[in-house]
Amino acid sequence: MAGMYHEDSRRLQDRFDTRRLADRLVERTVRDEIDADDRAFIERMDMFFLATADEHGRPQCSYKGGEPGFVRVLDPRTIAFPSYDGNGMYLSLGNALRNPHVGLLFVDFERQRRLRLNGIASIDPGDPLLARYDRAQLVVRVRATHVFPNCPRYIHRLELVERSRFVSREGCDVPVPDWKRRDWSRDVLPAGDPARGAEPLLD
């Protein structure tokens, strides 16, 4: 798998005598396609972590959450996920427009399993999938370059208590977050934001 290791990765592998192991792991576990098992895992997840970097290599890491199935596998090389209303900074998506190389980490804390997917992101404002995601602003597609599991031994076992009440669910109203009702934010909210008509929250 081209592009998995660079000179500094190799230097550390040689220091700790793991080069042979690292090469074997690529040989045995890394692929550029999403298989049926990967698809089932990805499409039942309700969250993942997204890593991006700008053109200078300055990183961002963000949490993305939704209902199970909000990440869709479109074909063996492509996934898609929605971008919902957030804080308006667009740090991750802005990076993806500058530097489309992204990394996604899916973690199942209940079953203690994780999967990495690295790839090339694309964002089309007219993406036809947009209509299939209630309240989504954009859809991000990622063309997979590396798909591989990670050793699960350090994953803490956690149980889901409840999903966020702010997650978009078809036919359900999404509440306005408190921070959008405070004085410091109300006058700079974008036009059409539902929070503009919400009752102010005193600081």
SULFEN-V903730 format. One record per pair of residues at least 4 apart in sequence whose C-alpha atoms are under 7 Angstrom apart, sorted by the first residue. I is the first residue (numbers start at 0). GAP is how many residues later the second one is. If there is no record, write none. Layout:
[[I/GAP] [I/GAP]]
This chain:
[[0/25] [4/4] [4/5] [5/4] [6/4] [7/4] [8/4] [9/4] [9/9] [10/4] [11/4] [12/4] [12/5] [12/6] [13/4] [13/5] [17/4] [18/4] [19/4] [20/4] [21/4] [22/4] [23/4] [24/4] [25/4] [28/119] [28/120] [29/116] [29/117] [29/118] [30/115] [30/116] [30/117] [31/112] [31/113] [31/114] [31/115] [32/43] [32/44] [32/111] [32/114] [33/4] [33/5] [33/42] [33/43] [33/113] [34/4] [34/41] [35/4] [36/4] [37/4] [38/4] [38/34] [39/4] [40/4] [41/29] [42/25] [42/26] [42/28] [42/29] [43/24] [43/25] [44/23] [44/24] [45/19] [45/20] [45/21] [45/22] [45/23] [46/17] [46/18] [46/19] [46/59] [47/15] [47/16] [47/17] [47/56] [47/57] [47/58] [47/59] [48/12] [48/13] [48/14] [48/15] [48/55] [48/56] [48/57] [49/11] [49/12] [49/13] [49/53] [49/54] [49/55] [50/9] [50/10] [50/11] [50/51] [50/52] [50/53] [51/7] [51/8] [51/9] [51/40] [51/43] [51/44] [51/49] [51/50] [51/51] [52/4] [52/5] [52/6] [52/7] [52/42] [52/46] [53/4] [53/5] [53/41] [53/44] [53/45] [54/43] [54/44] [59/31] [59/32] [61/30] [65/4] [65/101] [66/100] [69/11] [70/8] [70/9] [70/10] [71/7] [71/8] [71/9] [72/5] [72/6] [72/7] [73/4] [73/5] [76/66] [76/67] [77/63] [77/64] [77/65] [77/66] [78/62] [78/63] [78/64] [79/59] [79/60] [79/61] [79/62] [80/58] [80/59] [80/60] [81/51] [81/54] [81/56] [81/57] [81/58] [82/53] [82/54] [82/55] [82/56] [83/51] [83/52] [83/53] [84/52] [89/4] [90/4] [91/4] [92/4] [93/4] [94/4] [95/4] [95/5] [95/25] [99/20] [99/21] [99/22] [100/18] [100/19] [100/20] [101/16] [101/17] [101/18] [101/19] [102/14] [102/15] [102/16] [103/12] [103/13] [103/14] [104/10] [104/11] [104/12] [105/8] [105/9] [105/10] [106/6] [106/7] [106/8] [107/4] [107/5] [107/6] [108/4] [108/46] [108/47] [108/48] [108/49] [109/47] [109/48] [109/49] [111/40] [111/43] [111/45] [112/39] [113/35] [113/36] [113/38] [114/33] [114/34] [114/35] [115/31] [115/32] [115/33] [116/27] [116/29] [116/30] [116/31] [117/26] [117/27] [117/28] [117/29] [118/23] [118/24] [118/25] [118/26] [118/27] [119/22] [119/23] [119/24] [120/19] [120/20] [120/21] [120/22] [121/18] [121/19] [121/20] [122/16] [122/17] [122/18] [124/13] [126/12] [128/10] [129/6] [129/8] [129/9] [133/34] [133/36] [134/33] [165/8] [165/9] [167/6] [175/19] [177/4] [177/23] [179/5] [179/6] [179/15] [180/5] [180/14] [180/17] [180/18] [180/19] [180/20] [181/4] [181/18] [181/19] [181/20] [181/21] [184/4] [185/10] [188/4] [193/4]]
